[in-house]
Amino acid sequence: MEAISKRFFMFLSHNKALDKMAKRWGSKFGANNLVGGETFLQAIPLITQLNEEGFQVTVDHLGEFVDSTEVVRENVQGCIQSISAIAYHGLNTEISVKLTSLGLDISQDLVMENMELILSKANESGITVTLDMEDSSRCHAILDVYKKLRQKYDNVGTVIQSYLYVSDKDVDDLNQFSPYLRLVKGAYNESGKVAFQEKKKVDENLKHLIKKQLLNGHYTAIASHDEAIIDYTIGLVKEHNIPNDRFEFQMLYGMRNQLQSELLKKGYTVRIYLPYGEDWFGYFMRRLAERPANIAFALKGIFSK
Ligand SMILES: Cc1cc2nc3c(=O)[nH]c(=O)nc-3n(C[C@H](O)[C@H](O)[C@H](O)COP(=O)(O)OP(=O)(O)OC[C@H]3O[C@@H](n4cnc5c(N)ncnc54)[C@H](O)[C@@H]3O)c2cc1C
């Protein structure tokens, strides 16, 4: 049953007609429990509140798989404006970007040009930019962009997904770049040709990658709501005397609020991933696919209107 609902929501996440309708309806259907607003300006009060509570934030302008150069240009301008606003308001916030929203599917040159603009602007204010990882067909294109940018910029990170068989080798290949990596299980519907299909194997590989990246001595973000993964990390850092400023926990906005606060109280860095923008449909459907219990958010959103 769970596998069927997962496939169903992943299928919906790519449905362009529903996506269009969702944009017209704005943040109904409970999406406002998971996203910070339709514009960066709308998200500022929430970011400020999270910062005041002690959380760090990473903002993500929603939108992906863009094949129009005009939309790409708007997305780049949107990122640059968010960076200026972060600096102006003194927010404790990084940004996350999806390269398919910045021209990856159009050309490598375009995406590199756009990332140069974004990173040089972010660099002026010491803001880190993380390249989110997307579906497996784009994984190595994203890592190639990351490697090129990393040779020039310190303020860039990327993501490794433990469900992919190739991730262990990717972490080894990235080691020479002293990478800032966010380690996740992976959110896309991938086949057995490229990805582990059993949760146990995905979890084991995530633990393996966390250990490898931390013992390689590189800053590591452990992005998971899974207490077993978090407990494993805490045990590992204690065993190897890894100081708290070498890693952080990351969780999605609206997920496991109590666990977020508990980790913060224990003195760990906790970063909240806060998406914003009109293009919330694909993101929202992936969250429903991961955890059908999130449907409760949707129902709450609809009936509270
Ligand atoms: C900050 C952040 C950034 C991410 N970036 C990317 C990215 O760039 N690319 C990508 O592919 N994926 C990304 N992801 C998504 C990630 O790959 C997973 O799909 C997602 O985090 C679900 O996996 P999980 O590790 O949280 O635990 P799961 O395996 O989904 O859940 C494990 C257990 O955790 C508990 N749990 C999980 N969620 C909840 C909840 N809401 N309430 C109560 N209990 C819960 C349950 O006990 C569950 O059985 C990101 C995730 C985070 C947190």
The ligand as an ORCA input file, in Angstrom:
! r2SCAN-3c Opt
* xyz 0 1
  C      17.355     19.419      4.750
  C      17.058     18.387      3.719
  C      17.511     18.562      2.424
  C      17.260     17.596      1.451
  N      17.793     17.739      0.207
  C      17.623     16.757     -0.711
  C      18.247     16.809     -1.991
  O      18.953     17.761     -2.332
  N      18.013     15.790     -2.852
  C      17.247     14.698     -2.518
  O      17.099     13.783     -3.327
  N      16.651     14.627     -1.305
  C      16.810     15.611     -0.407
  N      16.201     15.512      0.813
  C      15.175     14.466      1.057
  C      15.789     13.150      1.526
  O      16.504     12.567      0.469
  C      14.702     12.172      2.002
  O      13.848     11.898      0.926
  C      13.876     12.688      3.151
  O      14.625     13.402      4.075
  C      13.218     11.505      3.883
  O      14.189     10.674      4.449
  P      14.573     10.697      6.002
  O      16.028     10.443      6.128
  O      14.115     11.969      6.602
  O      13.815      9.513      6.704
  P      12.720      8.466      6.196
  O      13.424      7.233      5.742
  O      11.712      9.102      5.317
  O      12.019      8.185      7.563
  C      12.657      7.383      8.549
  C      11.867      7.420      9.837
  O      11.935      8.745     10.380
  C      10.714      9.052     11.003
  N      10.100     10.212     10.333
  C      10.423     10.695      9.117
  N       9.714     11.805      8.840
  C       8.910     12.008      9.899
  C       7.937     12.994     10.229
  N       7.629     13.993      9.388
  N       7.300     12.899     11.423
  C       7.581     11.890     12.262
  N       8.497     10.928     12.013
  C       9.146     10.992     10.862
  C       9.829      7.823     10.907
  O      10.044      7.042     12.027
  C      10.390      7.134      9.682
  O      10.149      5.753      9.673
  C      16.486     16.441      1.797
  C      16.058     16.260      3.101
  C      16.346     17.192      4.065
  C      15.890     16.941      5.470
*
